[in-house]
């Protein structure tokens, strides 16, 4: 059921972006959220510079005007390339963040920890990233005092960072050595999988009301318009 809910939400988000005229970015490709930094900044500089040059050419500026345009492009380049990067949120900041910002904050923190985590964990990390993206949309109108909000805060704001931090404190040479039948690497993957499935359950519960409303309206439309349709001659 959780995968059906995720697919429905993903389709709705894509349709919403199309109606707004924005770029449609598949949900599974959004894992970086602008966190890569340098490449995105370079693209921004090139696009901005090209726009400024195009406007200058259309306006037919003289030599002085082109010098001013060159100075503007240089200023834009310096501003974008040397602007301070957004700091990665700490677990303490994640725990205290507003509910609607919680999934995005946790995803940025988790993305920054990827280099420390073993290759077998990458698959479940990608699944977690998708879950957090989906929840970021779903909880926009969720009451901060609701039981689901408290459950989400505990799972994403407390248990997820604490679990990853516990693994990171294990010395690297010991992470592939079995203890009680499992290596720390295996324990990490299994624990992250549990968190991902729990997030899926929260997502499904949040979507249940919308899914019920959609089904009710579909039945209403069918009864009203199909039953009232005149017989075909």
N, C-alpha and C positions, 0 to 999 in steps of 0.2 A: 504493500500500500504506500509506503514511504516514497518509493521511486516514482509512482504515479503522481503523487502530490508534487514532487520536485519537478517532474516534467511539465505539469500544468502551470506551475509558477514560472518556470523558465519561458514557456511559450507566451504567457501573459506579459512578462517583462519585455520580451522581444517585440511584441505587438505594440506595447506602450511606447517604446523607443521609436518605432517606425512612425507612430502617429505624431510624435513630437518632432520628427524630422531629424533625429539624432543618429549617430552611428550605432549599428547593432553589433554588440560584442557578445559572442556566445558565452554562456555562463561559465563553462569549464575553462575558458581562456583568460579569465580575469584574476588569476591567482596573484598577480603582482600588485594590482591596484596603484600603480604609479610609484611603486617602491624601488624600482630599478634605478631611477635617478638619471644618470648621465645620458643614456641613450634617449630617453624621453625629452630631456632638456635640449639635446642637440636637434631633435626633430622640431621642437618648438621654435628654436632659433632660426632654423632654415625656413620654416613656414612663415614666421613673422617677418623675416627679412624679405622673402619673396613678395609678400603682400605689400610691404612698404615700397619696394622698388616698382611694383606694378602701379601703385597709386601715383608715385612720383612721375612715372613715364606718361601716364594718362593726363596728368596735370600740366605736362610740358614745362617742368621747372628748368631754370637756367643753371649756369655753373654754380652760383652761390646756393641755389636750392639743392642741387645734387650733393654739395659738400655738407649741407645741413642733414640731408637724408643719410649720408654715410656716417655722420656723427651719431644720428639716432640709432642706426643699426648697430654701431659699436656699443652704444650704451645698453641696448637691448641684450646684446650678446653677453656683456659683462654681468648684467643683472640676473640673467637666467642661469648662466653657467656657474656663477660664484655665489648664488643665493644659498643660504644654509639649508641643508636637507632636514626634512621633518624627522625629529628623533623617534626612535622606536619606543613605543610605550612600555613601561615597566609593569610587572604583575600587580604592583600596588596601584598604579594608575588605572589599569584595566578593571580592577575590583571596584574602584570608586567612580568609574565613568558612568555617564548616563546610559540608561538601558538601550536606547536606540543606537548608541555608538559602540556598545559592547562587542557585537560580532566583528565589526571592522577592526577594532582595537586588538582583539584577540588574534585575528587573522594576520595582522601586520607583525605582531610579536612572534607568532608561530612561524611566519615566513622567514623572519630574521634568524630563527634557530635552526633552519633546515641544514646549513652546512655542518652542524654538530651531530646530526642524526644519521643513522645508518641507511644505506640504500634500500633495504627491504621496507623501510617505513615510508618511502616516498609515495607509494600508491595510496595508503590510508591518509597521508597528509593532504594529498590532492582531493580526496573525498571530504575531508574535514573542511577544506577551503571552500568547496562547493556548498556544503551544509551552512557554513557561516555566511556566505553570500546570500543564500536563500532566506535565512533567518533575519538578516539585516533588513530585508524587505518586509517580512511578515510581522515583525514586532514594532513597526512604525506607530501603530495605534494601540499597542498593548499597555495595559495599566501596570505601572511600576510596582504596585502593591499586590498584584495578582499572584496566585501560587505558581503559575508557569513562569512568571518573571523571576521569582525567587529561585526556582529550580534552574533556570537558565544562568542566573548569576553564579550560583554555586558551581555548576558544571563548567562553564566557560571562564568565569572570572577567578575561580579558586582552584578547582580540582585539575583542570587541564594544565595551567602553568606549574602547579606544584608537582604534578606527575612527570612532566618533561624535565623540570629542574632536578628531581630526584635521580632520573636517569643520567643527566649531564654530570652529576657529581661522582658517578662510578668511573674509576680510572679506565681509560680506553683499552688497555691490554686485558681487562677483566670482562669486557662487555660481550665477548664471544665465548666465554667459558660457562658451561652449564652449571647451574646451582639449583637444586631441588627439581631437576628435570628440564629446566629452561634456562636459556642464556638471557642476560639483561636485554640484548637486542630483541629477542623474541617476546620478552615481557613488555617491552615498549610497544611493539607492533600490536600485540594483543590488547593492551590497555587503551591505546589510541583507537583501536577498532571498537571497543566498548563505548567510548565517548562518542564516536561518530554515529553509532547506532542509536544511542540515547538522544542525540541531537535530531536524528531522523524521526524519532517518536515524538519529540516536542514539535517539530515542524508539521507532522501529520495532525497532531491535536490542534495546532493553531489553524490549520487549513480546513478542519472538519466543518466548521460553521459556514465558511464560504462555499465549500463543496455541496453542503446540504441546501444552501440558498440557491445555488446554480441548478441543482436537480429539481427543486420546487418550481422555479421559474420555467424550466424547460417543460415540465409537465403542464403547467398553466398555459403556456403558449400552444402546446399540442392540443389541449382540450378546447381552448378558445377558438383557435383559427382552423385547425384541421376538422373539428366537429362542425364548425359553422360554414365550412367551404361548401359552395353549391355543387350539386351532383354534376358530373361530366356528362354532357349530352352524347 
